[in-house]
Structure formats: C-alpha cells, structure tokens
Amino acid sequence: MMVALLLYAYATGQRSARAIERHCRQDIAYRVITANRVPDHATVARFVCRHERALGELFGSVLKLCARAGLVSTGVVAIDGTKLAANASREANADYERIAREIVAEAKATDEAEDELFGEARGDELPDELRTSEGRRRWLAEAKQALDAERTKDRSQPVAEPADETPSMPRGRALDQGRRGWRRDARQRLDERREREARPIPRSREARLAESKRRLEEELQAEREANEAYEAYRARGISRDGRRFGGGPPSPHQVPDSPTGKINTTDPDSRLLTVTGGYVQGYNAQAAVSEEQIVLAAEISVDSPDFGHLEPMVAATVTELGRAGVAEQPEVAVADAGYWHHEQIDSIAAGGIAVLIPPDANKRKGARPGWQGGRYEWMRRVLATELGERLYRKRSQTVEPMFGHTKHNRGMSRFHRRGRSAVRTEWRLITATHNLQKLHSHTLAAAAA
C-alpha cells in the first residue's frame, strides 16, 4: 500500500510527506489506494528513508512493464544531464574557518545551556535504573539479549569486503598530467568512495557542521597523499615507459596546512553547478532516453560538466535493459558536445555501439583550437550526412522534452531530500513515474483502438 501510495503521489506531482497525508484525507484516489486510512506524514517519511534503496530499484520494475508493453526500443538512445536544485541554499556554502567558528559557538552555547539546566551537577550522573545492583543486572541482561539478536541478524547477511584504500597510481591520462593530474585523480577516488559509502545527511545542524568539517579535512588529506605520491614517483626518476624524466625535479609545492575549499553545510553532497545565466546549488541528473521517450537509465552526478559520464551512462543503460529482460543493447548512443571523451567513445564503439557526439558545441563558431583532423573531422563528416543528421536529431526529440516535461510541466525542478543516495532514489522515482505515465497513455490508446 505504501509503495502504491508513493508511486501515485510522485505521478501526480506530490513528493512532500505532509502533502501526501493531506491528500489521503481529501483526494478520493488517494483514499482508494490507502483503503480510507490516513498514514501520518512521519510514517511516510520514515518509510522512504528506511526503504531508500529498494524504492530506487522500482525504476527497473517499471522499465520491465514498459518492455512487456513494447514501449522499449534499443535503436537510438539519447543521453543528457540537467541541473536540479538541491534542498540547500547557496548561502550555506562555508569555508573551514567559518565552520570551525560555528562549531565553537555551538559548543559554547551547549555549555551555557547545560550550566543552566544542571547547575552544580555534572550532568552525567547515572540514571535511576542503574543506581542499584538489581537495576544494573536487569539492564545488562536486556542489553545482552539485544546484542545476541543483532549478531544473529549479522550472520545471515553477506560480509562486504573493505575497499582497497591504499594510494595507487593515477588512472588513464592523469598519470602523465603532472601534479595536477595526480591531485584530480585523488579527488575522483575520494568522490567514488563517498558514493559507495552513501552516508546519510545528519538532521541536526551541529552534526552537519561536524560532518562538513570532517569532509574538508578528508579532502585535504587526499590532496596531501597525492602530492607525496607524485613527488615520490618523480624522485625515482623513471616514468612508466622506462624513460628518465627530463627537466630535473618537479617544482616544489606546499600543501596548505588547513582546508581551503568550501562545502555546503546543509547538504554536503551537493555542489555549486554552472547553469545558463549563473549557478545553482544542486545535482547533475543524468538520463538515457529511448525514441519513445522512455527513460532507460537514471543516475546522479555531483560534477557540473557532463564530461566523463558517457560510458557510465551507457553501461547503466545496458544493465537496466538486461534486468528488464531486453537482450538487445543500444545500437546508437547520441549526446551533446559536453560528453566528448576520446577513451570512452573508443571503448563504447569497441563494444558494438555507435556513438554520435558533435565535437563542437552549438554556441561555438567554428572548431575548437586544436580540434581539427583525425576523429574530429571524421565525426563532423558523419554528422553532416543525411543519416547522421537524422539520428542525432533524435536527441532533441527524446531526452530534452523529457527534461522539460519533468521540470516545467510536473514542477519537479528541485529535490526534496538531501544526500547523494537519497537524491538518487528521488530521481529514479521521478523518472519511473514518468515511464508509468507513458505506459498509462499507451494502454489507454490501445484500449481505444
């Protein structure tokens, strides 16, 4: 019942737990779903948090229904991203010093409040149930029972092996891009680890400040380790191809003693992203869409540019299609110029999927400096053919209308939840209900025919 309620609420543009509770009292469709019961808004919110991962996987279930109805084709898949605002303000971005000052101020205010509450007492006196030997025995017995039950539950679940956090050589071209490449690769590895951990965003302001401070210190430590690894690599004097480095030792670089970046203290996972006409505090919502405007894959990125997300989105599309029972992989993947990536285009093409990406953005007059000849001219010639132009035109006929419908017609231009994992679930529910609406329209049209 709760799953049906959430899907119908998202399909009708309601994502607020309080709004869902209100509609369960007033809207006849909601009352039919809940059998005239009215779940409290806290119940709805806790259900979403408790079953976050499972709710995100509903996307695949809906895609399977669309595939059975014949709505999923794998001819041309359009990939694009759109910026959606986070549940956080730009003004909440703070540097390390400001966060430290606020933590000190919070601690001082807490001390003053405890002095007023406890007076001369320490505030850590034993509670009444632990002041007697009988009460302590009873409390310890209950604690032992709880621990035994938890151990039994843990044995039934597979144990995940810890990820290897040992600093290693940068991946791809970063190895040959000097200190800057090593530092960038270290930041990417840290971001990937945070994505795997999927830490929930704390509710209290005090806990969020502590988490923001920890993340800034973690970023500084990653930069320091990358710098030390790069200098050790150069000190050996031999590059990966066996040749000696020329030009002498690298120029000295002093890593700052304290973090220099900024982080959003409301939603530390969100980033300040560039949009037309300015910036937005939010996430980069990625989608792969078929010719029928069915969303085949939906993921979340915290990077402002789309560069580097082509291959992950194609891989996600193939995975989602396989889970939905579609054996065929996409024939052609189309994306705008922001997705141009030499290695990823070659890797996708080697897998049997043609890629159509213009080397030049629409805003640019002429080719980019240095982007002449070779694969650049080859791609321009392909896109200039009648077939290439017709295939690439499908991008503006599929993924862009889906974004416009979602953000403007459905009014979903801002996330309600905080944290990358929670936002991913929300985005997948948004796109899953988009697919449900397409399936509903297809079913009505088939019945009328």
VOPAGU-2260 file (C-alpha; in pm, 1 decimal, decimal comma):
REM VOPAGU-2260
SITE   aa  ch    i         X         Y         Z
SITE  MET   A    0       0,0       0,0       0,0
SITE  MET   A    1     277,9     243,7      87,2
SITE  VAL   A    2     461,4     170,9    -239,5
SITE  ALA   A    3     143,5     227,2    -441,3
SITE  LEU   A    4      78,3     547,6    -247,3
SITE  LEU   A    5     427,9     682,4    -317,3
SITE  LEU   A    6     416,3     595,5    -687,2
SITE  TYR   A    7      76,6     760,7    -731,8
SITE  ALA   A    8     189,6    1065,5    -533,3
SITE  TYR   A    9     501,9    1110,0    -746,0
SITE  ALA   A   10     299,3    1054,2   -1063,1
SITE  THR   A   11      64,0    1335,8    -961,8
SITE  GLY   A   12     344,2    1571,9    -859,2
SITE  GLN   A   13     332,5    1524,3    -481,8
SITE  ARG   A   14     660,4    1448,5    -303,6
SITE  SER   A   15     605,9    1618,3      33,1
SITE  ALA   A   16     510,6    1378,1     312,5
SITE  ARG   A   17     273,4    1635,2     460,6
SITE  ALA   A   18     108,8    1695,1     123,1
SITE  ILE   A   19      64,3    1318,1      79,7
SITE  GLU   A   20    -101,0    1296,1     423,5
SITE  ARG   A   21    -332,7    1584,5     336,6
SITE  HIS   A   22    -434,0    1423,7       6,2
SITE  CYS   A   23    -506,4    1096,7     187,1
SITE  ARG   A   24    -777,9    1291,2     372,4
SITE  GLN   A   25    -914,8    1492,4      80,4
SITE  ASP   A   26    -846,0    1315,4    -251,2
SITE  ILE   A   27   -1066,7    1020,8    -343,8
SITE  ALA   A   28    -792,5     849,0    -546,6
SITE  TYR   A   29    -553,5     857,7    -251,1
SITE  ARG   A   30    -829,2     726,5     -21,9
SITE  VAL   A   31    -890,6     433,1    -256,1
SITE  ILE   A   32    -519,1     344,6    -250,3
SITE  THR   A   33    -498,5     361,0     130,3
SITE  ALA   A   34    -839,4     195,9     190,7
SITE  ASN   A   35    -960,7     510,7     369,4
SITE  ARG   A   36    -664,1     507,7     606,7
SITE  VAL   A   37    -453,7     818,8     663,0
SITE  PRO   A   38     -84,1     745,0     722,4
SITE  ASP   A   39      87,3    1014,8     922,6
SITE  HIS   A   40     344,2    1226,3     734,8
SITE  ALA   A   41     616,4    1097,5     970,3
SITE  THR   A   42     521,1     741,0     875,2
SITE  VAL   A   43     553,9     825,3     506,4
SITE  ALA   A   44     890,3     997,1     557,9
SITE  ARG   A   45    1029,8     714,2     769,8
SITE  PHE   A   46     913,8     456,8     512,4
SITE  VAL   A   47    1104,0     639,5     237,2
SITE  CYS   A   48    1420,3     661,1     449,5
SITE  ARG   A   49    1402,7     302,0     569,1
SITE  HIS   A   50    1348,6     152,4     223,0
SITE  GLU   A   51    1554,8     401,4      24,7
SITE  ARG   A   52    1749,8     151,5    -184,1
SITE  ALA   A   53    1451,3     -72,4    -257,5
SITE  LEU   A   54    1240,3     223,8    -368,6
SITE  GLY   A   55    1514,3     327,9    -607,2
SITE  GLU   A   56    1504,5     -18,6    -765,1
SITE  LEU   A   57    1136,2      30,1    -852,7
SITE  PHE   A   58    1272,9     206,8   -1160,0
SITE  GLY   A   59    1377,6    -130,6   -1302,2
SITE  SER   A   60    1039,9    -288,0   -1226,2
SITE  VAL   A   61     856,2     -12,6   -1412,6
SITE  LEU   A   62    1100,4     -40,9   -1704,3
SITE  LYS   A   63    1021,0    -413,6   -1723,8
SITE  LEU   A   64     647,8    -332,5   -1750,7
SITE  CYS   A   65     723,6     -87,4   -2032,5
SITE  ALA   A   66     932,0    -351,9   -2210,5
SITE  ARG   A   67     649,1    -605,2   -2189,4
SITE  ALA   A   68     413,1    -346,8   -2341,0
SITE  GLY   A   69     651,2    -299,0   -2635,3
SITE  LEU   A   70     748,9      55,1   -2537,5
SITE  VAL   A   71    1123,5      -5,4   -2510,3
SITE  SER   A   72    1336,1      11,5   -2823,6
SITE  THR   A   73    1714,5      -1,5   -2841,2
SITE  GLY   A   74    1772,9     167,2   -3174,4
SITE  VAL   A   75    1882,6     514,7   -3068,3
SITE  VAL   A   76    1946,6     610,7   -2705,1
SITE  ALA   A   77    1989,0     978,5   -2618,1
SITE  ILE   A   78    2199,5    1069,2   -2312,7
SITE  ASP   A   79    2195,5    1405,5   -2139,6
SITE  GLY   A   80    2204,3    1570,2   -1799,3
SITE  THR   A   81    2009,6    1850,7   -1636,5
SITE  LYS   A   82    2082,7    2051,6   -1323,0
SITE  LEU   A   83    1826,0    2019,0   -1042,6
SITE  ALA   A   84    1843,4    2235,5    -732,5
SITE  ALA   A   85    1925,3    2065,9    -403,4
SITE  ASN   A   86    1735,0    2111,6     -79,8
SITE  ALA   A   87    2001,5    2359,5      24,8
SITE  SER   A   88    2084,7    2725,6     -20,7
SITE  ARG   A   89    2389,5    2871,6    -193,3
SITE  GLU   A   90    2443,3    3086,6     114,5
SITE  ALA   A   91    2505,1    2769,7     318,2
SITE  ASN   A   92    2843,5    2718,9     147,7
SITE  ALA   A   93    3113,5    2783,4     405,7
SITE  ASP   A   94    3489,7    2752,7     433,2
SITE  TYR   A   95    3681,8    2567,5     701,2
SITE  GLU   A   96    3734,8    2869,6     926,6
SITE  ARG   A   97    3368,1    2965,4     929,0
SITE  ILE   A   98    3265,1    2607,9    1008,7
SITE  ALA   A   99    3519,0    2592,4    1293,7
SITE  ARG   A  100    3387,2    2919,9    1438,0
SITE  GLU   A  101    3029,1    2792,2    1425,8
SITE  ILE   A  102    3127,8    2464,7    1596,7
SITE  VAL   A  103    3299,6    2658,6    1876,0
SITE  ALA   A  104    2995,6    2884,1    1911,5
SITE  GLU   A  105    2765,9    2578,9    1923,3
SITE  ALA   A  106    2983,4    2417,7    2192,2
SITE  LYS   A  107    2980,9    2737,3    2398,5
SITE  ALA   A  108    2604,1    2765,5    2372,6
SITE  THR   A  109    2568,3    2400,0    2474,9
SITE  ASP   A  110    2788,5    2454,3    2782,1
SITE  GLU   A  111    2581,4    2753,6    2887,3
SITE  ALA   A  112    2256,5    2561,5    2841,5
SITE  GLU   A  113    2390,2    2267,1    3045,4
SITE  ASP   A  114    2506,5    2500,9    3323,8
SITE  GLU   A  115    2159,1    2649,2    3341,3
SITE  LEU   A  116    1992,8    2304,9    3332,3
SITE  PHE   A  117    2215,8    2106,7    3570,6
SITE  GLY   A  118    2356,4    2380,3    3791,4
SITE  GLU   A  119    2631,1    2238,0    4012,5
SITE  ALA   A  120    2567,9    1880,9    3894,4
SITE  ARG   A  121    2793,0    1729,3    3629,8
SITE  GLY   A  122    2504,9    1616,4    3407,4
SITE  ASP   A  123    2648,1    1266,0    3358,6
SITE  GLU   A  124    2508,9    1107,4    3676,1
SITE  LEU   A  125    2373,5     755,6    3646,6
SITE  PRO   A  126    2005,3     725,6    3559,0
SITE  ASP   A  127    1771,7     586,4    3821,6
SITE  GLU   A  128    1758,8     234,2    3671,7
SITE  LEU   A  129    2141,0     197,9    3702,3
SITE  ARG   A  130    2187,3     325,0    4054,3
SITE  THR   A  131    2104,6      -9,9    4217,1
SITE  SER   A  132    2265,7    -350,2    4163,0
SITE  GLU   A  133    1928,6    -502,5    4072,3
SITE  GLY   A  134    1863,7    -233,0    3811,3
SITE  ARG   A  135    2210,2    -277,3    3659,8
SITE  ARG   A  136    2165,3    -658,3    3631,3
SITE  ARG   A  137    1829,8    -613,0    3459,5
SITE  TRP   A  138    1972,4    -350,7    3220,1
SITE  LEU   A  139    2273,8    -569,4    3134,9
SITE  ALA   A  140    2050,0    -869,9    3065,3
SITE  GLU   A  141    1838,9    -667,7    2824,8
SITE  ALA   A  142    2149,8    -531,4    2654,4
SITE  LYS   A  143    2288,1    -885,9    2614,2
SITE  GLN   A  144    1964,7   -1002,1    2452,6
SITE  ALA   A  145    1975,2    -711,5    2207,5
SITE  LEU   A  146    2339,4    -784,5    2115,4
SITE  ASP   A  147    2266,6   -1155,2    2063,5
SITE  ALA   A  148    1975,5   -1070,6    1833,6
SITE  GLU   A  149    2195,2    -829,1    1637,8
SITE  ARG   A  150    2473,9   -1088,1    1599,1
SITE  THR   A  151    2223,1   -1345,2    1470,3
SITE  LYS   A  152    2097,6   -1095,0    1213,8
SITE  ASP   A  153    2452,9   -1004,1    1103,1
SITE  ARG   A  154    2546,4   -1370,9    1043,7
SITE  SER   A  155    2263,1   -1406,3     791,4
SITE  GLN   A  156    2392,9   -1118,6     579,1
SITE  PRO   A  157    2697,9   -1139,6     348,6
SITE  VAL   A  158    3002,8    -953,2     469,6
SITE  ALA   A  159    3126,0    -692,4     221,9
SITE  GLU   A  160    3499,5    -685,0     173,7
SITE  PRO   A  161    3654,1    -346,8     252,2
SITE  ALA   A  162    3764,4    -142,5     -46,9
SITE  ASP   A  163    4135,3    -103,1    -103,1
SITE  GLU   A  164    4218,9     248,8      12,2
SITE  THR   A  165    4593,2     219,3     -49,9
SITE  PRO   A  166    4714,1     514,6    -258,9
SITE  SER   A  167    4788,8     393,9    -611,8
SITE  MET   A  168    4897,2     529,2    -946,0
SITE  PRO   A  169    4650,1     761,5   -1119,3
SITE  ARG   A  170    4424,5     614,1   -1383,9
SITE  GLY   A  171    4422,8     699,0   -1753,3
SITE  ARG   A  172    4586,2    1018,1   -1869,5
SITE  ALA   A  173    4612,3    1158,9   -1517,0
SITE  LEU   A  174    4945,3     978,6   -1470,6
SITE  ASP   A  175    5103,7    1189,5   -1744,6
SITE  GLN   A  176    4945,8    1521,8   -1645,4
SITE  GLY   A  177    5183,5    1606,5   -1365,4
SITE  ARG   A  178    5093,0    1706,1   -1014,2
SITE  ARG   A  179    4757,3    1846,8   -1127,9
SITE  GLY   A  180    4652,4    1510,9   -1276,6
SITE  TRP   A  181    4750,9    1318,3    -964,7
SITE  ARG   A  182    4554,0    1554,5    -741,2
SITE  ARG   A  183    4249,1    1538,7    -969,1
SITE  ASP   A  184    4258,5    1159,4    -969,1
SITE  ALA   A  185    4279,9    1158,2    -587,5
SITE  ARG   A  186    3970,0    1379,4    -567,5
SITE  GLN   A  187    3785,2    1146,6    -805,5
SITE  ARG   A  188    3877,5     842,0    -597,4
SITE  LEU   A  189    3757,8    1016,7    -282,4
SITE  ASP   A  190    3431,0    1108,3    -452,7
SITE  GLU   A  191    3381,5     747,1    -567,1
SITE  ARG   A  192    3439,5     621,9    -213,4
SITE  ARG   A  193    3184,9     865,4     -75,3
SITE  GLU   A  194    2936,8     745,4    -335,9
SITE  ARG   A  195    2990,1     385,3    -223,8
SITE  GLU   A  196    2955,9     475,4     143,1
SITE  ALA   A  197    2634,1     674,8      78,6
SITE  ARG   A  198    2636,5     836,1     420,4
SITE  PRO   A  199    2301,1     989,5     517,0
SITE  ILE   A  200    2299,7    1362,3     585,4
SITE  PRO   A  201    2257,2    1430,3     961,1
SITE  ARG   A  202    1939,2    1607,7    1065,6
SITE  SER   A  203    2082,1    1832,2    1335,8
SITE  ARG   A  204    2275,3    2146,9    1249,9
SITE  GLU   A  205    2553,0    2054,3    1494,6
SITE  ALA   A  206    2605,1    1712,3    1334,0
SITE  ARG   A  207    2605,5    1859,3     982,3
SITE  LEU   A  208    2874,1    2110,0    1080,8
SITE  ALA   A  209    3088,7    1827,3    1220,5
SITE  GLU   A  210    3036,3    1623,4     901,7
SITE  SER   A  211    3124,9    1921,3     681,1
SITE  LYS   A  212    3442,7    1981,6     880,7
SITE  ARG   A  213    3537,0    1613,6     852,2
SITE  ARG   A  214    3488,6    1614,8     474,6
SITE  LEU   A  215    3705,4    1920,5     422,3
SITE  GLU   A  216    3980,1    1761,9     630,7
SITE  GLU   A  217    3939,3    1439,8     429,5
SITE  GLU   A  218    3985,3    1631,3     104,0
SITE  LEU   A  219    4299,0    1798,2     237,4
SITE  GLN   A  220    4440,1    1459,9     342,1
SITE  ALA   A  221    4369,1    1316,2      -4,6
SITE  GLU   A  222    4548,2    1610,6    -165,9
SITE  ARG   A  223    4844,2    1569,1      69,3
SITE  GLU   A  224    4874,2    1195,2      -5,8
SITE  ALA   A  225    4850,7    1256,7    -381,5
SITE  ASN   A  226    5121,9    1522,7    -363,0
SITE  GLU   A  227    5352,8    1294,6    -164,1
SITE  ALA   A  228    5291,1    1005,4    -404,9
SITE  TYR   A  229    5365,4    1224,5    -707,4
SITE  GLU   A  230    5691,2    1356,1    -560,8
SITE  ALA   A  231    5798,0    1000,1    -472,3
SITE  TYR   A  232    5715,6     891,7    -828,1
SITE  ARG   A  233    5927,4    1172,4    -973,8
SITE  ALA   A  234    6206,5    1110,2    -725,6
SITE  ARG   A  235    6253,5     760,2    -869,8
SITE  GLY   A  236    6343,6     930,7   -1198,4
SITE  ILE   A  237    6185,4     664,2   -1422,1
SITE  SER   A  238    5849,6     706,6   -1597,3
SITE  ARG   A  239    5610,6     418,9   -1667,2
SITE  ASP   A  240    5754,9     366,8   -2017,5
SITE  GLY   A  241    6103,3     314,4   -1871,7
SITE  ARG   A  242    6249,4     650,3   -1972,3
SITE  ARG   A  243    6407,4     901,8   -1738,9
SITE  PHE   A  244    6223,6    1222,8   -1663,0
SITE  GLY   A  245    6363,3    1532,1   -1829,0
SITE  GLY   A  246    6377,4    1881,8   -1693,6
SITE  GLY   A  247    6500,5    1796,2   -1346,4
SITE  PRO   A  248    6292,3    1754,8   -1031,4
SITE  PRO   A  249    5938,4    1899,2   -1015,0
SITE  SER   A  250    5887,6    2249,0    -882,4
SITE  PRO   A  251    5825,4    2248,8    -506,7
SITE  HIS   A  252    5465,2    2259,2    -392,6
SITE  GLN   A  253    5347,0    2333,8     -40,4
SITE  VAL   A  254    5013,3    2177,1      56,4
SITE  PRO   A  255    4809,2    2416,5     277,0
SITE  ASP   A  256    4802,1    2344,8     648,7
SITE  SER   A  257    4422,7    2377,1     661,6
SITE  PRO   A  258    4150,0    2304,8     402,1
SITE  THR   A  259    4097,4    2585,3     152,2
SITE  GLY   A  260    3776,7    2479,9     -22,9
SITE  LYS   A  261    3412,4    2533,2      63,4
SITE  ILE   A  262    3130,0    2291,8     138,1
SITE  ASN   A  263    2756,1    2325,6     179,4
SITE  THR   A  264    2666,6    2279,2     544,9
SITE  THR   A  265    2301,8    2194,6     466,6
SITE  ASP   A  266    2368,3    1923,3     207,3
SITE  PRO   A  267    2743,3    1845,3     193,5
SITE  ASP   A  268    2693,8    1617,7    -109,8
SITE  SER   A  269    2550,2    1895,9    -328,1
SITE  ARG   A  270    2772,6    2121,3    -537,3
SITE  LEU   A  271    2761,6    2467,8    -689,4
SITE  LEU   A  272    2689,4    2387,3   -1056,0
SITE  THR   A  273    2700,4    2616,7   -1356,5
SITE  VAL   A  274    2372,8    2676,5   -1541,3
SITE  THR   A  275    2269,4    2919,4   -1811,1
SITE  GLY   A  276    2289,4    3262,7   -1657,0
SITE  GLY   A  277    2458,6    3171,9   -1329,6
SITE  TYR   A  278    2493,0    2895,5   -1071,4
SITE  VAL   A  279    2266,8    2659,4    -879,6
SITE  GLN   A  280    2331,5    2459,4    -564,4
SITE  GLY   A  281    2228,4    2114,3    -673,7
SITE  TYR   A  282    2298,7    1790,5    -858,2
SITE  ASN   A  283    2354,8    1687,6   -1219,6
SITE  ALA   A  284    2069,0    1445,7   -1300,4
SITE  GLN   A  285    2169,7    1210,0   -1582,0
SITE  ALA   A  286    1923,5    1017,7   -1801,9
SITE  ALA   A  287    1929,2     785,4   -2102,5
SITE  VAL   A  288    1607,5     800,4   -2305,1
SITE  SER   A  289    1474,3     584,5   -2589,0
SITE  GLU   A  290    1297,3     702,0   -2903,3
SITE  GLU   A  291     961,4     652,5   -2726,3
SITE  GLN   A  292    1076,0     893,4   -2450,0
SITE  ILE   A  293    1106,5     603,4   -2205,7
SITE  VAL   A  294    1386,2     660,2   -1953,6
SITE  LEU   A  295    1621,4     361,4   -1971,8
SITE  ALA   A  296    1870,7     472,6   -1704,0
SITE  ALA   A  297    1868,9     743,7   -1438,9
SITE  GLU   A  298    2170,9     832,6   -1227,2
SITE  ILE   A  299    2303,6    1126,0   -1022,5
SITE  SER   A  300    2634,2    1309,7   -1054,7
SITE  VAL   A  301    2782,9    1587,4    -844,4
SITE  ASP   A  302    3004,0    1716,0   -1127,1
SITE  SER   A  303    2892,6    2025,2   -1314,4
SITE  PRO   A  304    3015,3    1919,2   -1662,9
SITE  ASP   A  305    2883,7    1608,7   -1837,5
SITE  PHE   A  306    3239,6    1514,6   -1939,1
SITE  GLY   A  307    3326,1    1163,2   -1825,7
SITE  HIS   A  308    2969,1    1038,2   -1782,9
SITE  LEU   A  309    2913,5     892,2   -2130,4
SITE  GLU   A  310    3048,7     543,1   -2066,7
SITE  PRO   A  311    2893,6     507,9   -1715,9
SITE  MET   A  312    2550,0     603,3   -1855,3
SITE  VAL   A  313    2581,5     361,3   -2148,6
SITE  ALA   A  314    2685,2      86,7   -1904,4
SITE  ALA   A  315    2391,6     172,3   -1676,1
SITE  THR   A  316    2156,4     157,4   -1975,4
SITE  VAL   A  317    2279,6    -187,8   -2078,3
SITE  THR   A  318    2246,1    -308,7   -1717,8
SITE  GLU   A  319    1891,9    -174,9   -1674,8
SITE  LEU   A  320    1784,7    -323,4   -2009,3
SITE  GLY   A  321    1925,0    -661,9   -1909,5
SITE  ARG   A  322    1736,3    -657,2   -1579,4
SITE  ALA   A  323    1419,1    -564,3   -1766,1
SITE  GLY   A  324    1455,5    -868,6   -1989,0
SITE  VAL   A  325    1569,6    -681,4   -2301,0
SITE  ALA   A  326    1857,1    -874,6   -2455,2
SITE  GLU   A  327    1940,9    -623,3   -2728,0
SITE  GLN   A  328    2187,7    -349,8   -2643,3
SITE  PRO   A  329    2158,5       3,7   -2788,1
SITE  GLU   A  330    2262,7      41,7   -3150,0
SITE  VAL   A  331    2344,6     415,0   -3141,2
SITE  ALA   A  332    2417,1     645,5   -2846,2
SITE  VAL   A  333    2378,5    1019,9   -2908,4
SITE  ALA   A  334    2484,7    1300,5   -2675,7
SITE  ASP   A  335    2581,1    1665,9   -2694,6
SITE  ALA   A  336    2934,3    1804,4   -2720,9
SITE  GLY   A  337    2983,4    1806,3   -2344,1
SITE  TYR   A  338    3015,8    1427,2   -2344,8
SITE  TRP   A  339    3308,4    1416,0   -2589,6
SITE  HIS   A  340    3570,2    1181,8   -2439,3
SITE  HIS   A  341    3827,7    1002,9   -2656,9
SITE  GLU   A  342    3878,0     691,3   -2446,5
SITE  GLN   A  343    3510,6     644,2   -2361,5
SITE  ILE   A  344    3396,4     685,7   -2722,8
SITE  ASP   A  345    3652,7     426,0   -2835,8
SITE  SER   A  346    3552,6     187,3   -2556,3
SITE  ILE   A  347    3180,9     211,7   -2637,0
SITE  ALA   A  348    3241,1     173,7   -3010,5
SITE  ALA   A  349    3455,3    -134,4   -2942,1
SITE  GLY   A  350    3153,9    -284,9   -2766,0
SITE  GLY   A  351    2944,0    -258,1   -3079,8
SITE  ILE   A  352    2753,6      63,5   -3002,5
SITE  ALA   A  353    2790,6     351,1   -3247,4
SITE  VAL   A  354    2843,5     694,3   -3088,3
SITE  LEU   A  355    2732,6    1027,0   -3233,6
SITE  ILE   A  356    2868,0    1330,0   -3047,4
SITE  PRO   A  357    2949,0    1662,4   -3215,4
SITE  PRO   A  358    3299,5    1786,1   -3127,8
SITE  ASP   A  359    3174,6    2145,4   -3132,1
SITE  ALA   A  360    2908,4    2298,8   -2909,3
SITE  ASN   A  361    2626,1    2498,2   -3065,7
SITE  LYS   A  362    2748,9    2818,9   -2900,2
SITE  ARG   A  363    3091,8    2796,7   -3061,7
SITE  LYS   A  364    3155,5    2938,1   -3407,5
SITE  GLY   A  365    3392,5    2702,7   -3582,1
SITE  ALA   A  366    3607,0    2425,7   -3436,6
SITE  ARG   A  367    3788,1    2439,2   -3104,6
SITE  PRO   A  368    4157,3    2526,1   -3124,2
SITE  GLY   A  369    4347,7    2203,7   -3180,8
SITE  TRP   A  370    4033,8    2000,7   -3255,8
SITE  GLN   A  371    4100,0    1957,6   -3626,5
SITE  GLY   A  372    4168,6    1648,4   -3831,0
SITE  GLY   A  373    4153,6    1286,6   -3718,3
SITE  ARG   A  374    3844,9    1169,6   -3537,4
SITE  TYR   A  375    3715,7    1525,9   -3504,9
SITE  GLU   A  376    3680,6    1571,8   -3879,8
SITE  TRP   A  377    3553,0    1216,6   -3918,9
SITE  MET   A  378    3272,8    1279,7   -3666,7
SITE  ARG   A  379    3184,5    1610,8   -3832,6
SITE  ARG   A  380    3154,9    1434,1   -4168,7
SITE  VAL   A  381    2935,9    1160,2   -4018,6
SITE  LEU   A  382    2702,9    1414,2   -3857,2
SITE  ALA   A  383    2682,2    1607,1   -4184,2
SITE  THR   A  384    2538,8    1307,0   -4370,3
SITE  GLU   A  385    2163,7    1263,5   -4403,6
SITE  LEU   A  386    2162,6     955,0   -4179,4
SITE  GLY   A  387    2389,0    1111,3   -3916,6
SITE  GLU   A  388    2181,3    1428,5   -3905,0
SITE  ARG   A  389    1856,7    1231,3   -3875,5
SITE  LEU   A  390    1990,5    1010,8   -3597,2
SITE  TYR   A  391    2140,5    1297,9   -3398,4
SITE  ARG   A  392    1816,6    1497,7   -3428,7
SITE  LYS   A  393    1651,0    1232,7   -3212,9
SITE  ARG   A  394    1839,5    1369,7   -2912,0
SITE  SER   A  395    1638,6    1691,4   -2915,7
SITE  GLN   A  396    1320,0    1488,4   -2972,9
SITE  THR   A  397    1361,6    1249,6   -2681,3
SITE  VAL   A  398    1571,4    1345,2   -2380,4
SITE  GLU   A  399    1521,2    1722,7   -2390,4
SITE  PRO   A  400    1137,2    1700,7   -2398,4
SITE  MET   A  401    1156,1    1455,9   -2105,0
SITE  PHE   A  402    1357,1    1707,6   -1902,6
SITE  GLY   A  403    1120,5    1989,6   -1997,8
SITE  HIS   A  404     812,2    1785,6   -1904,5
SITE  THR   A  405     966,2    1683,6   -1571,9
SITE  LYS   A  406    1091,9    2025,5   -1465,3
SITE  HIS   A  407     820,2    2253,7   -1601,8
SITE  ASN   A  408     501,4    2054,3   -1655,1
SITE  ARG   A  409     540,4    1832,0   -1348,4
SITE  GLY   A  410     711,5    2103,9   -1144,3
SITE  MET   A  411     999,7    1881,9   -1031,1
SITE  SER   A  412    1293,6    2119,1   -1067,4
SITE  ARG   A  413    1416,7    2078,2    -710,4
SITE  PHE   A  414    1499,0    1779,7    -493,6
SITE  HIS   A  415    1324,5    1745,3    -159,3
SITE  ARG   A  416    1570,8    1511,5       9,0
SITE  ARG   A  417    1937,4    1557,7      99,4
SITE  GLY   A  418    2241,1    1344,8      27,7
SITE  ARG   A  419    2352,7    1173,1    -291,2
SITE  SER   A  420    2191,9     837,5    -214,2
SITE  ALA   A  421    1858,6     993,9    -115,0
SITE  VAL   A  422    1860,9    1221,5    -419,2
SITE  ARG   A  423    1936,2     925,2    -648,2
SITE  THR   A  424    1631,5     742,0    -514,0
SITE  GLU   A  425    1418,7    1053,2    -562,2
SITE  TRP   A  426    1541,0    1099,4    -921,3
SITE  ARG   A  427    1475,9     734,7   -1005,1
SITE  LEU   A  428    1123,8     760,4    -862,0
SITE  ILE   A  429    1064,1    1074,8   -1069,4
SITE  THR   A  430    1177,7     903,0   -1389,3
SITE  ALA   A  431     996,6     578,4   -1300,1
SITE  THR   A  432     665,4     764,7   -1267,1
SITE  HIS   A  433     742,4     941,6   -1597,0
SITE  ASN   A  434     762,4     594,5   -1753,0
SITE  LEU   A  435     441,0     492,2   -1575,0
SITE  GLN   A  436     260,4     788,1   -1728,0
SITE  LYS   A  437     386,2     687,1   -2074,2
SITE  LEU   A  438     270,2     330,2   -2010,1
SITE  HIS   A  439     -70,8     454,8   -1892,1
SITE  SER   A  440    -118,1     667,2   -2205,5
SITE  HIS   A  441     -11,8     374,1   -2425,7
SITE  THR   A  442    -259,3     141,6   -2250,6
SITE  LEU   A  443    -547,0     387,7   -2293,3
SITE  ALA   A  444    -463,0     439,5   -2660,4
SITE  ALA   A  445    -450,3      63,0   -2720,1
SITE  ALA   A  446    -784,5      14,0   -2544,9
SITE  ALA   A  447    -947,4     291,8   -2750,4
SITE  ALA   A  448    -819,0     140,0   -3072,9
